[in-house]
Amino acid sequence: MLKEKMEQLGIKLALEELGYDYEKIFGGLSPKQEEIYATYSWQKITCMKDGIRGHYVIHGIPSEELLKDHPWEEWFFQFDKPHHHVLFTEKQDCCDREIFIPEGDQEHPREICGRDWYYYEDESSLPYLAK
């Protein structure tokens, strides 16, 4: 279900082109976790910041109904280092950073613009719900 969606959207290939192993990241999800992530909006968005491999970032955004309890996540490589940001609409104990994404920002999904985000950089590339 999730894998098929990611393949149809070109997200699986985009992740692999960046240097991620799709199976290592998403292959160990439970059926329930897969079901949740299959409802996410998955997007590959151009990002021209210095050092961004491929000049794009992969975003997984939960629906507005899930956003209170589920994070927006992004995967990218910058200066040959993999990055996985886990972002919440409300401050969590795990969050050590904060950012405001303005309306109309062209390097982020429109669904997440116009609000504050609290986040942390996850040392692994595993999805938040897989932990």
KOLMAR-523658 format. One record per residue (C-alpha): x, y, z; residue in three letters. Coordinates in Angstrom, 1 decimal, padded with zeros to 4 digits. Layout:
! KOLMAR-523658
<<X,Y,Z>,'ALA'>
...
END
This chain:
! KOLMAR-523658
<<000.0,000.0,000.0>,'MET'>
<<002.6,002.6,001.1>,'LEU'>
<<005.3,001.2,-001.3>,'LYS'>
<<002.9,001.3,-004.2>,'GLU'>
<<001.9,004.9,-003.5>,'LYS'>
<<005.6,006.0,-003.1>,'MET'>
<<006.4,004.2,-006.4>,'GLU'>
<<003.5,005.9,-008.2>,'GLN'>
<<004.4,009.3,-006.9>,'LEU'>
<<008.1,008.8,-007.8>,'GLY'>
<<009.1,009.2,-004.1>,'ILE'>
<<010.7,005.8,-003.8>,'LYS'>
<<013.0,006.5,-006.8>,'LEU'>
<<013.7,010.1,-005.6>,'ALA'>
<<014.8,008.8,-002.2>,'LEU'>
<<017.0,006.2,-003.8>,'GLU'>
<<018.5,008.7,-006.2>,'GLU'>
<<019.5,010.8,-003.1>,'LEU'>
<<021.2,007.8,-001.6>,'GLY'>
<<018.6,006.4,000.8>,'TYR'>
<<017.7,002.8,000.9>,'ASP'>
<<013.9,002.7,000.8>,'TYR'>
<<013.7,-000.8,002.3>,'GLU'>
<<015.9,000.1,005.3>,'LYS'>
<<013.8,003.2,006.0>,'ILE'>
<<010.2,002.0,005.3>,'PHE'>
<<010.5,-001.8,005.0>,'GLY'>
<<010.1,-002.4,008.7>,'GLY'>
<<006.9,-000.5,009.3>,'LEU'>
<<004.0,-002.4,010.9>,'SER'>
<<000.8,-002.7,008.8>,'PRO'>
<<-000.8,000.0,011.0>,'LYS'>
<<002.2,002.4,010.5>,'GLN'>
<<002.2,001.7,006.8>,'GLU'>
<<-001.5,002.5,006.7>,'GLU'>
<<-000.9,005.9,008.5>,'ILE'>
<<002.0,006.8,006.2>,'TYR'>
<<-000.1,005.9,003.2>,'ALA'>
<<-002.5,008.7,004.1>,'THR'>
<<000.3,011.3,004.1>,'TYR'>
<<000.9,013.7,001.3>,'SER'>
<<004.3,012.7,-000.2>,'TRP'>
<<006.1,015.4,-002.1>,'GLN'>
<<009.5,016.0,-003.8>,'LYS'>
<<010.2,019.8,-003.7>,'ILE'>
<<013.0,021.7,-005.2>,'THR'>
<<015.4,023.3,-002.7>,'CYS'>
<<018.3,025.5,-003.9>,'MET'>
<<020.0,025.9,-000.5>,'LYS'>
<<023.8,025.3,-000.6>,'ASP'>
<<024.8,021.7,-000.6>,'GLY'>
<<021.4,020.1,-001.1>,'ILE'>
<<022.0,016.9,-003.2>,'ARG'>
<<019.8,016.7,-006.2>,'GLY'>
<<018.3,020.2,-005.3>,'HIS'>
<<015.3,018.6,-003.7>,'TYR'>
<<013.8,017.5,-000.4>,'VAL'>
<<011.3,014.7,000.2>,'ILE'>
<<008.4,015.6,002.5>,'HIS'>
<<005.8,013.5,004.2>,'GLY'>
<<002.9,015.6,005.5>,'ILE'>
<<000.0,014.2,007.5>,'PRO'>
<<-003.5,015.3,006.9>,'SER'>
<<-004.7,018.3,008.9>,'GLU'>
<<-006.7,015.9,011.2>,'GLU'>
<<-003.6,013.9,012.0>,'LEU'>
<<-001.3,016.9,012.3>,'LEU'>
<<-001.8,017.4,016.0>,'LYS'>
<<-000.4,013.9,016.9>,'ASP'>
<<001.7,013.1,013.8>,'HIS'>
<<004.7,015.0,012.6>,'PRO'>
<<005.6,016.4,009.2>,'TRP'>
<<008.9,014.7,008.2>,'GLU'>
<<011.5,015.6,005.6>,'GLU'>
<<014.5,013.7,004.2>,'TRP'>
<<017.4,015.2,002.3>,'PHE'>
<<021.2,015.1,001.9>,'PHE'>
<<023.2,018.3,002.5>,'GLN'>
<<026.9,018.4,002.0>,'PHE'>
<<026.9,014.6,001.6>,'ASP'>
<<025.2,014.0,005.0>,'LYS'>
<<021.7,012.5,005.3>,'PRO'>
<<019.2,014.6,007.2>,'HIS'>
<<015.8,013.6,008.7>,'HIS'>
<<013.8,016.4,010.3>,'HIS'>
<<010.8,015.6,012.4>,'VAL'>
<<008.5,018.6,012.8>,'LEU'>
<<005.5,019.2,015.1>,'PHE'>
<<002.9,021.9,015.4>,'THR'>
<<003.3,021.9,019.2>,'GLU'>
<<006.5,021.8,021.3>,'LYS'>
<<007.6,018.2,022.2>,'GLN'>
<<010.2,017.2,024.7>,'ASP'>
<<012.4,015.8,021.8>,'CYS'>
<<012.4,019.1,020.0>,'CYS'>
<<015.4,021.4,020.3>,'ASP'>
<<014.8,023.7,017.3>,'ARG'>
<<012.0,026.0,016.0>,'GLU'>
<<011.2,027.5,012.7>,'ILE'>
<<008.5,029.6,011.1>,'PHE'>
<<007.7,028.7,007.5>,'ILE'>
<<006.0,031.8,005.9>,'PRO'>
<<003.0,031.7,003.6>,'GLU'>
<<004.1,031.3,000.0>,'GLY'>
<<007.5,029.7,000.8>,'ASP'>
<<008.5,027.9,-002.4>,'GLN'>
<<010.9,025.4,-000.8>,'GLU'>
<<008.3,023.8,001.5>,'HIS'>
<<004.9,022.2,000.9>,'PRO'>
<<002.1,024.7,000.9>,'ARG'>
<<000.2,022.7,003.6>,'GLU'>
<<002.8,023.5,006.2>,'ILE'>
<<003.3,027.2,005.4>,'CYS'>
<<002.2,030.0,007.6>,'GLY'>
<<002.9,028.5,011.0>,'ARG'>
<<005.6,027.7,013.6>,'ASP'>
<<007.2,024.3,013.7>,'TRP'>
<<009.1,022.6,016.5>,'TYR'>
<<011.5,020.0,015.4>,'TYR'>
<<014.6,017.9,015.9>,'TYR'>
<<017.1,016.3,013.6>,'GLU'>
<<016.7,012.5,013.9>,'ASP'>
<<020.0,010.7,013.8>,'GLU'>
<<018.4,007.8,012.0>,'SER'>
<<016.4,008.0,008.8>,'SER'>
<<013.6,005.8,010.1>,'LEU'>
<<010.1,007.4,010.1>,'PRO'>
<<009.0,008.8,013.5>,'TYR'>
<<006.2,006.3,013.9>,'LEU'>
<<008.7,003.4,013.5>,'ALA'>
<<010.4,004.2,016.8>,'LYS'>
END
